[in-house]
């Protein structure tokens, strides 16, 4: 049985003038221990999809089943408990700015009712995992973007999750930092066996760490399969246009490099 | 009047004023802080949206805030008398001051709490935090600098109001300024009183700014 199962998921946002169908009858399943990517252009519904996985966004119709439990049938209290085992990291890190790094990592353990002493000990361990133990007493404002995301990852580990959702987790970072964060996610996936669902608009992120990928286009699931399958032999226009965008991006990078070296 | 008498009077007046200001601000926060929290979380993008509750609170606050303080002071005299037993003097003035402070404080608290990045609230929700935890450990804790600036503004405003209460025998420095300066044309005493008020305001502002800066971790 898949760890995450989405069936006929739809989400419509009502505004005064019109309705926006952010997700349209999306069904997919994600296996335990895999790194699953969801890619699409902005406005494709990726963020809505990942937010439906912990019900930060409540779907209009369809079901979200995690570890055999249908989230939509849970009581508020049960949902809170379930959320403690689904970690989430964000594009803008979303750390508590008035708490130092250590207390940020302690926060989910505070919520879970773990004693302060135990929490601090564990928090230091998680900070060691992400390579930031020497920054325990620093405040988020003193950290770089990459360091903030590491703290966010340590914080997510603190809730001892089975699943980590990444909402454009590397989109605010430069390519070099992106790579180190992706390496870290890979390591966590291997060492802790945590399933990772990551959404992104950057193909290189998917290429770098995902096992399987789903392509979203205007709220529809266009294509799903292994990264090699989808990117090597795209069947839909949405996937093809993503690959074209990636190629032009690579070309641009190459030109920039040449310009930098003074070859042009 | 002997200089020592004037000094004694001003000393007592300052004490009365400080009592009124701090008591009303404290009581104002006892009611205003929860109301501000309710406004924040019941608004459409809050953690438990409740448009009707928000609208009701919104209207009540707007009504009470639009009544000039001097009118409010007179309007609620029967109520003040019912609560304190008399409608003049320092303790009695705390009642209208508190009533004027609550809606004002609630609005400032709302403003401060809404400054907290929604992403951080979302992160706490994703960790399975309950509403109380989010209010106390995320909203209030993250907005503490802004909340403290609000406290300073509230103290300053109430200080101004407390002086106005002198018109109806409210006690404190305002009372002295009005009795001596306005009714008896003793401009000297009035000016000294105003000077003391100015100093009080400066000290409050300085302390408030100092404290909020000291507690702010967002500056490296």
Interface residues (C-beta under 8 A of the other chain):
Chain A: X54 X56 X79 X80 X81 X82 X83 X84 X86 X87 X88 X90 X92 X94 X95 X96 X97 X98 X99 X100 X107 X108 X110 X111 X112 X139 X141 X142 X159 X165
Chain B: X117 X119 X120 X122 X123 X124 X125 X126 X127 X128 X129 X130 X133 X137 X138 X141 X142 X144 X145 X215 X216 X217 X218 X219 X220
